């Protein structure tokens, strides 16, 4: 479903290929192959590593960066497969794949590469087939209350399980919700992801085993932008009879850069998100590739328009008036710290951006005071495992 919905912002993926991308991919492949060989008690394949070095070298037959990237990607697929064969490291492979899609996903999608992640609903790391009987059998008990959790840039659905906690599973135990997790190529533009999600949500809701009484979406970081974009694009398809927007009761964003993420312009944000996959450290050099998804995170864009060949940020898209919208911001500073420290943010997203605030009232998203909160002493990734954040979710959704 992804390919036909690609937009001009995604088609520019090849423009950002550079020597940094080539070096980052080469480092990743070498690290994965060495890891797999060490775990299996084998000697690293020196011939294969020599071929990688040749593909990486700027003078490799006069090849363009694009050609060298394609050559390295051809080595990456079997390298990931070798890690996957080790068994217990499957989440590690998933993390590397998610990181790769975050920084290079637009290129993977536009070239039709098999490493591009298709958007899908998952549970327990397995794809959920959108057919009523299959979901009834697979989920072993469903609820009329459904919560969809949408991950951040460079992450995947498995990252919601952090420090022994999962907001979705906890909502099941305490409030009876059935959690479903979205997994997607985060390097695509937010607008493209929103258009794909709005159609997938319709299929999910139409095939849910029982009538849905309550639908909730929780987005972490970029996930909040994707959720807003899906609702925005659903308004253009209402004439087709979409039902899911009228069933959406609550939209909760956790550390979402509604007004952009300034630190991302310095490259620090990608490094922070990549830290969730330590084995993907070589990919930090790919942060400069600036996928369409990274550019949208930087500006808080949920849709774009185009003037000639240039992408421009579209006008502000308001919050959906028919939905209870909530926002949680995190601050690395303590509640008793200086005002500057408290407003600085979670290491990626400033507090004001996470709350959708703007000095110009016309550009302020206007989250209701009782539906916004700031949690202190937490970083961006901590929002997925914080007991204080879960207490807010439980209160708002009770």
C-alpha positions in Angstrom: 0.0 0.0 0.0 2.9 2.3 0.6 4.3 2.7 -3.0 1.2 4.3 -4.7 0.9 6.9 -1.9 4.5 8.2 -2.1 4.7 12.0 -2.4 7.2 14.4 -3.8 8.8 14.8 -0.4 9.6 11.1 -0.4 11.0 11.1 -3.9 13.9 13.3 -2.9 15.5 10.5 -0.9 18.3 10.0 -3.4 19.3 13.7 -3.2 20.6 13.3 0.3 22.9 10.4 -0.3 26.5 11.4 0.6 29.8 10.0 1.7 28.5 9.9 5.3 25.6 7.6 4.2 28.1 5.3 2.5 30.4 5.2 5.5 27.6 4.7 8.0 26.1 1.8 6.0 29.5 0.2 5.6 30.2 0.4 9.3 26.8 -1.1 10.1 27.3 -4.0 7.8 30.7 -4.8 9.2 29.5 -4.6 12.8 26.6 -6.9 12.1 28.6 -9.4 10.2 31.3 -9.4 13.0 28.6 -9.8 15.7 27.0 -12.7 13.9 30.4 -14.4 13.3 31.5 -13.9 16.9 28.2 -15.3 18.3 28.5 -18.3 16.1 32.2 -18.9 16.9 33.2 -18.3 13.3 36.0 -16.2 11.8 34.8 -13.0 10.1 34.7 -13.4 6.3 37.6 -11.3 5.3 36.8 -11.5 1.6 33.3 -10.2 2.3 34.7 -7.4 4.4 37.1 -6.5 1.6 34.2 -6.2 -0.8 32.5 -3.9 1.6 35.6 -1.7 1.8 35.7 -1.5 -1.9 32.0 -0.6 -2.1 32.7 2.1 0.5 35.7 3.6 -1.2 35.1 6.9 -3.0 37.2 5.7 -5.9 35.4 2.4 -6.4 35.3 2.3 -10.1 34.0 5.9 -10.2 30.7 4.8 -8.7 28.3 7.4 -7.5 27.2 7.5 -3.9 23.9 6.0 -5.0 25.5 3.0 -6.6 27.7 2.4 -3.5 24.7 2.7 -1.2 22.9 0.1 -3.4 25.9 -2.2 -3.2 26.1 -1.9 0.6 22.3 -2.5 1.0 22.8 -5.7 -0.9 25.3 -6.8 1.7 23.1 -5.5 4.6 20.1 -7.8 3.9 22.1 -11.1 4.5 23.9 -9.5 7.4 20.6 -8.8 9.1 19.5 -12.3 8.3 22.6 -13.7 9.9 21.9 -11.8 13.1 18.2 -12.9 13.0 19.3 -16.6 12.8 20.9 -16.2 16.2 17.4 -16.4 17.7 17.3 -14.3 20.9 18.6 -11.2 19.1 15.5 -10.8 16.9 14.5 -7.5 18.6 18.0 -6.3 18.0 17.5 -6.9 14.2 14.2 -5.2 14.3 15.8 -2.2 16.0 18.5 -1.9 13.4 15.9 -2.2 10.6 13.8 0.5 12.2 16.8 2.8 12.6 17.8 2.3 9.0 14.3 3.1 7.8 14.3 6.3 9.9 17.4 7.8 8.3 17.1 6.3 4.8 13.5 5.1 4.6 12.4 7.4 1.8 15.3 6.1 -0.4 14.4 2.5 0.4 10.7 3.1 -0.5 11.3 4.9 -3.7 13.7 2.3 -4.9 11.4 -0.5 -3.9 14.0 -2.1 -1.6 12.9 -5.1 0.4 14.3 -3.5 3.6 11.7 -0.8 3.5 9.2 -1.5 6.3 5.6 -1.6 5.1 3.1 0.0 7.5 1.3 -2.7 9.5 -0.5 -3.2 12.8 1.3 -5.6 15.2 0.9 -7.3 18.5 3.8 -9.0 20.3 6.1 -8.2 17.4 3.9 -10.1 14.9 1.9 -8.6 12.0 -1.9 -8.6 12.6 -4.0 -9.8 9.7 -6.9 -7.4 9.2 -9.6 -10.1 9.0 -12.2 -10.5 11.7 -11.8 -14.3 12.3 -7.9 -14.0 12.3 -8.0 -11.2 14.8 -10.4 -13.0 17.1 -8.1 -16.1 17.0 -4.9 -14.3 17.3 -5.8 -11.8 20.1 -7.5 -14.4 22.3 -10.1 -12.0 23.6 -10.8 -8.5 22.3 -12.4 -5.5 24.0 -14.7 -2.8 22.6 -12.1 -0.4 23.8 -9.2 -0.2 21.4 -5.9 1.7 21.9 -3.4 2.2 19.0 0.2 3.1 20.0 2.3 4.8 17.3 6.1 4.9 17.8 8.7 7.6 17.1 11.3 8.2 14.4 13.9 5.3 14.1 11.9 3.2 16.6 9.5 0.3 16.1 6.5 -1.2 18.0 8.8 -3.3 20.2 10.2 -0.2 21.8 7.0 0.4 23.7 8.3 -2.4 26.0 10.9 -0.5 28.0 12.3 -0.9 31.5 9.7 -3.7 32.2 6.8 -1.5 31.3 4.4 -1.2 28.3 1.8 1.6 28.3 -0.5 -0.5 26.1 -0.3 -3.7 28.1 -0.7 -1.7 31.3 -3.9 -0.1 30.0 -5.2 -3.6 29.3 -4.6 -4.7 32.9 -6.0 -1.6 34.5 -8.7 -0.3 32.1 -9.6 -3.2 29.8 -8.3 -1.8 26.6 -7.0 -4.0 23.8 -3.6 -2.5 22.5 -2.6 -2.6 18.9 0.9 -1.3 17.8 1.7 0.4 14.6 5.0 -0.4 12.8 6.0 1.8 9.9 8.8 3.3 7.8 9.5 6.5 9.7 11.8 7.9 7.0 8.8 8.7 4.8 7.1 12.0 5.0 4.6 12.4 7.8 1.9 13.3 5.2 2.5 10.0 3.4 2.4 8.0 6.6 -0.9 9.8 7.6 -2.5 8.9 4.3 -1.6 5.3 4.6 -2.7 5.1 8.2 -6.1 6.5 7.6 -6.9 3.7 5.2 -5.4 1.0 7.4 -7.4 2.2 10.4 -10.6 1.9 8.4 -9.8 -1.7 7.6 -8.9 -2.4 11.2 -12.1 -0.9 12.6 -14.4 -2.5 9.9 -12.9 -6.0 10.8 -12.7 -5.6 14.5 -14.4 -8.7 16.1 -16.9 -6.6 18.0 -18.4 -3.1 17.9 -15.9 -0.5 18.9 -17.1 1.7 21.8 -13.9 3.7 22.3 -10.9 4.3 20.1 -7.8 5.9 21.5 -4.5 6.8 19.7 -1.2 7.4 21.7 1.7 8.8 19.7 5.3 9.1 21.0 7.3 11.8 19.3 6.8 11.6 15.5 4.0 9.1 16.3 1.8 12.0 17.5 2.4 13.9 14.2 1.4 10.7 12.2 -1.8 10.3 14.2 -2.8 13.9 13.6 -1.9 13.6 9.9 -4.1 10.5 9.6 -7.1 12.3 11.1 -6.4 15.3 8.8 -6.3 13.2 5.7 -9.4 11.3 6.8 -11.5 14.5 6.3 -10.8 14.3 2.5 -12.1 10.7 2.4 -15.3 11.2 4.4 -17.3 11.0 1.2 -16.1 7.5 0.8 -17.8 6.6 4.1 -14.8 6.4 6.6 -16.1 5.4 10.0 -13.0 5.4 12.2 -12.8 9.2 12.7 -16.2 9.3 14.4 -15.1 6.5 16.7 -11.9 8.3 17.8 -12.4 9.6 21.4 -8.9 10.5 22.6 -5.6 11.5 20.9 -2.7 11.6 23.3 0.8 12.8 22.3 3.9 12.1 24.3 6.8 14.5 23.5 5.5 15.2 20.1 7.2 18.2 18.3 4.0 20.0 17.3 6.1 23.1 16.7 9.2 21.3 15.6 12.4 20.0 17.2 15.1 22.6 17.0 17.8 20.2 18.4 17.3 18.1 15.3 18.8 20.8 13.2 22.1 20.1 15.0 21.8 16.4 14.4 21.6 15.5 18.1 18.0 14.2 17.9 18.8 11.4 15.5 21.7 10.3 17.8 19.3 10.3 20.8 16.7 8.1 19.0 19.4 5.8 17.6 20.6 5.1 21.2 17.6 2.9 21.5 19.4 0.5 19.2 23.1 0.4 20.4 24.2 -1.9 17.6 23.0 0.7 15.1 25.6 3.2 16.3 27.3 3.4 12.9 24.1 4.8 11.5 24.6 8.0 13.5 26.5 9.2 10.5 23.4 8.8 8.4 21.5 11.3 10.5 22.9 14.0 8.1 21.0 12.2 5.2 17.9 14.0 6.3 15.1 11.7 5.2 11.7 13.2 4.6 10.6 12.0 8.0 13.6 13.7 9.7 12.8 17.0 8.0 9.2 16.8 9.0 10.1 16.1 12.6 12.4 19.1 12.5 9.5 21.4 11.5 6.5 19.6 13.1 4.9 19.2 9.7 1.9 16.9 9.2 1.3 17.9 5.6 3.2 19.7 2.9 2.5 21.5 -0.3 4.8 22.1 -3.2 5.7 25.2 -5.2 7.5 23.9 -8.3 10.2 21.5 -7.0 10.4 23.0 -3.6 8.5 21.6 -0.6 7.0 24.2 1.7 5.4 23.7 5.2 1.6 24.0 4.8 -0.5 26.2 7.0 -1.2 25.2 10.5 -3.5 22.2 10.9 -5.7 22.6 14.0 -6.5 19.9 16.5 -9.6 17.9 15.6 -12.5 19.5 17.4 -14.4 16.3 17.7 -11.6 14.5 19.7 -10.3 15.0 23.2 -6.7 15.9 22.5 -4.0 15.6 25.3 -0.3 16.5 25.3 2.5 15.4 27.6 5.9 17.2 27.6 9.0 16.1 29.4 11.8 18.2 30.9 15.2 17.0 31.8 15.2 19.6 34.6 13.5 19.2 37.9 10.4 21.0 39.0 12.4 23.2 41.3 15.0 24.1 38.7 15.3 27.4 36.9 12.6 28.3 34.4 15.1 28.1 31.5 16.0 24.5 32.5 12.4 23.4 33.0 11.3 24.7 29.6 14.4 23.3 27.7 12.7 20.0 27.1 13.4 16.3 27.0 16.7 16.4 25.0 14.9 16.5 21.7 11.6 18.4 22.0 11.2 21.7 23.8 8.3 21.8 26.3 6.5 24.6 24.3 6.7 22.5 21.2 5.4 19.3 22.9 2.4 21.4 24.2 1.7 23.0 20.9 2.3 26.5 22.2 3.2 29.5 20.2 3.7 33.2 21.0 1.1 34.0 18.2 -2.3 32.9 19.5 -3.3 32.1 15.9 -0.6 29.5 15.7 -1.2 28.0 19.2 -2.7 24.5 19.0 -4.8 25.2 22.1 -4.7 22.0 24.1 -7.1 22.5 27.0 -5.3 23.2 30.3 -6.7 20.1 31.9 -5.5 18.0 29.0 -1.8 18.9 29.1 1.0 18.1 31.5 4.7 18.5 32.0 6.7 15.7 33.7 10.1 16.6 35.1 13.4 14.7 35.3 12.7 12.7 32.2 14.3 12.4 28.8 12.5 11.8 25.5 12.7 8.0 25.6 11.6 7.9 29.2 8.1 9.0 28.2 7.5 5.4 27.1 8.2 3.9 30.5 7.4 6.6 33.1 5.0 5.7 35.9 4.0 9.4 36.1 3.1 9.4 32.4 1.1 6.2 32.8 -0.8 7.8 35.7 -1.8 10.6 33.4 -2.9 8.1 30.7 -5.0 6.2 33.3 -6.6 9.3 34.6 -7.5 10.7 31.1 -8.8 7.4 29.8 -10.7 6.2 32.9 
